[in-house]
Amino acid sequence: MLNPYGKKNGKLFTASKGEVERGLACNCVCPACGHKLVACQGKDKIDYFAHYKGSDCGAGYETALHVLAKETLYEEKKILIPELIVKYNPAGLEETVLEQETLVPVKSVQVDDVQLEKRQGEIIPDVIVKIQGKELLVEIKVTHGIDDKKKAYIRRNKLYVVEYDFSKIRGIVDKEHIKKVLTRTYDGAKKGFGRGEWINHPSCRKTLVKLIKQHKNNQLRKMAEKNDLVITSQKTASPSPKQLSLWDMARRP
């Protein structure tokens, strides 16, 4: 993936003519590894940065998006939290939802603090935001998502984690796009272009257990109502003519 971002004096710049000089004159380094970059500018091609006399580390673009996400959250001081719906699907019936509950509605909340790639135990999340004293780990997916080992650690330690997926976007992701996705409702996000998704919420399991109990109680209630209806019907059922005949015969002396 071509990297459109270079770092100079602590800030990110695109490789376009309006922002940097061509070639080594751009005075930019890779946001990921710090290697010197060359600004490649052409008439028929997208402007991009290449590593000077060295192999591309392959992480410049992804690191740049992480930095842009941090800058956006820090400047806006808010984040758009994705919806989280807990569903009870019986084993083997994944398409059948018996019970569900919205644990977290879509909402924009104020952010108290933002930290980039700060170690959290055994993992290093892309961004950590603090909201009313609680930490929310934010992952920015560009090429690879969270692996199983990392997910297991997240769930084991009951961490709050959301992921914003930019892997399906064609073209360059700019700061304005990131701002729309991370801080306010954005139609493009509904198509997968940066849509937020919960990776883990500590209350999910508790809510699922509640839904299972709720479903079982509903089933027992329905069975009880059905049995009561059968018993009532049997008590009030009118006897057939044959039954009346036999009854009358039985009453004869």
N, C-alpha and C positions, 0 to 999 in steps of 0.2 A: 504494500500500500504506500503510495507516494505521500510524503510528509509536506504539508503546506506551511508548517510553522517552524520558525527559528526563534532562538532566545538571544536578546541583546540588552545589556544593562538591566537584567532582571525582569524584562518584559517580553511578551510574545509578539512576533510580527509575522505576517504572511509573506510569501515570496514574490508578491506582485510588485510591479514597477513603482507604484505609488507609495510603497512603504519602505523598500530597501533597494540598495544598488545591486547591480548584476554581478554574479560571480563571487569571488572572495571579498569584494568590496562591501558586501552586505554586513560583514563583521558579526555574523551570527554563529551560535553554537547549537548543538542538538539539545533539546529540552530534557532528554533522557540521560545521555551519556556524556554530554559536554564536549563532544568532538566538534572540530571546526566544520562549518557548513559552506556550501556553494549555492548561491541562488540561481536556479535555472529558469530563465525567462525566455519564452518563445511566442511567436505569433499564433501558431496553430495548436499549441499545447497548453495544458494547465500549468501555471507557475508552481514550482515546488523546490524544496531544498534537498541537496544530496550531500553525503559525507565527503569531505575533501581527503583524497588519497587514503581511503579506508572503507571497509565494508560497512554497510548500513546496519545499525544495531537493531532496527526493526521496531523500536519502541518510542520513537520521537513523536509520532502523531498521537498515539494513545496517551502518552504523558502530557502532551499539550492539551488534550481534551480534559484530562484530570485537573490541570492547572486552571483552565477556563471555567470548569465547573466550580472549583473552589472560589475563584474570583467572583463568579456570578452569585454564589450563595453568600459570600462575605459582603458584597456590595448591596445586594437586595435585602439581606437579613431576613429571608423567608424561603420556604421550600414548599412545593406542592406535593403533599403526601398522597400516594395512590390508594385506591380503594382496596379493602381486604374483606373478602367474603369467605366465611368458613362453611364448607358443605359436607354433609354426611352422605357418602356414596358407599353402599355395601360392596363387599368384595365380589368381583365378577360382574358388577352392574355399574360400571364407572359412569355411564351416560345417564343413570337414574339418580336424581337428587331427591332424597327423602325429606331432609331437613336442611335449612341454611340460615345463616345469620350474618348481617353486616357488622363485622368487628370494628372496622375503621372506614368511615366514609371519606370520599375525596375532599380534601380540605387544604387550604394554604395556611401555614402556621409561621409564627415568628421564630427566628433563629438567634440564639444568644451568642454562640461561638462556632467557629469553623476551623478545622485542622486538616492538613493534607498529609496522607500517608504516614500517620502516626501509629506505631506498633500497638496492637491490642492483644496482649498475651502472645499466642502463637501465630497470629495473623496480622497483616498490615492492610487495612481497608483503604480504599482510594481517598475517601473523605469522611470525617467524623463531624457531625453537627450536634450541638447541645440545644435541647429544647426543654425549657422549664426543668432543668436539672438532670434530664435523662439524655443519654447518648444514643444517637441514631447513626448507624454506619451506612454510608452511601457508596455503592459500587457503580462505576461507569463501564459498561460493556461495549467494547469496540471490536475486538476480535475473539476473545475467549471469555466465557462466563466463569462463574464460581465453580470450582471442582468439588467432587464429593467429599474429599478430606476436609476442605475448608467449611463446607456446609455442615458436616458432622460436628466440627468444633463450634460453629456458630450456635447450633441447636443445643449442644451439650452445655454451653455457657449462657444460654437464654439471652442472646443478644438481639437487639432490634436491627434488622437489616433490610434495606430496599435496594433494588438494582434498576438502573435506567439503561435501556438497550439501544445503542446507536449503531449496531452491527448491520442493520438492514438499510441504512441510509446510502443512497447513491450520490456521490459527490462529496464535497467538503462540508464538514460541520463547522459552522461559525459560532461566535459567541451569542449572537442574537437568537439562533436556533436553540442553543443550550438554555438561554434565559427563559424562552417560552416554555420549554419542557419542564425545567426544574422549578419555576416560580409561579406559573399560571396555566390555566386550561389551554391546551393547544390541540387543535383538530388533527394535525399530523401525527401526534403521539398515539392516537387511537388506531392508526394503521401500523403501529410498531416502530415508528420513527422516533425512538427515544422514550417510549412509554415506560412508566415506572411500574415495578412489580415487587411485591413483598417476597423476600427470601425466607425470612423468619420473624415471627412475632411470638413472644413467650406465652401469650394467652391463647394461642390457637388450640393447643391440646386440651386445655381446660374447657374451652368453648365447644370443641368437638365431642368431648365426653358428655357435656350437657345436652347437646343435640341428640346423641344416641339415647340417653335416658328419656329425653322428651319424646322421641319417636316410639320407644318401647311403651311409655305411659299412654301415648295416643292409641297404640295398637291394643293395649289392654282395655282401654276405655271403649273402643269400638267393639271389641269382642263382648264386653259386658253388656253394652247397649243392644247388640245383636241377640245375645242369649236372653236378655230381659224381654225383647220383642217376641222371641219364639215362645217363651213361657206365657206371656200375656195373650198371644194369639191362641195358644192351646186352651187357655182358660175360657176365652170368650168365643171360641169357635162354635158355630151352630152345627148340631148333629145332622147327619144325612137322614133321608127318609128311612133307609134300612136300619140305621142306628135307632131311630125313633120306634120303629116297629119292634125291634128286639127289646128295647127298654119297656115298651108298653106290655109286651108279652111277659116280661119278667115280673111286672107289677100285678099281673092277673093272679087271682087266688087259685 
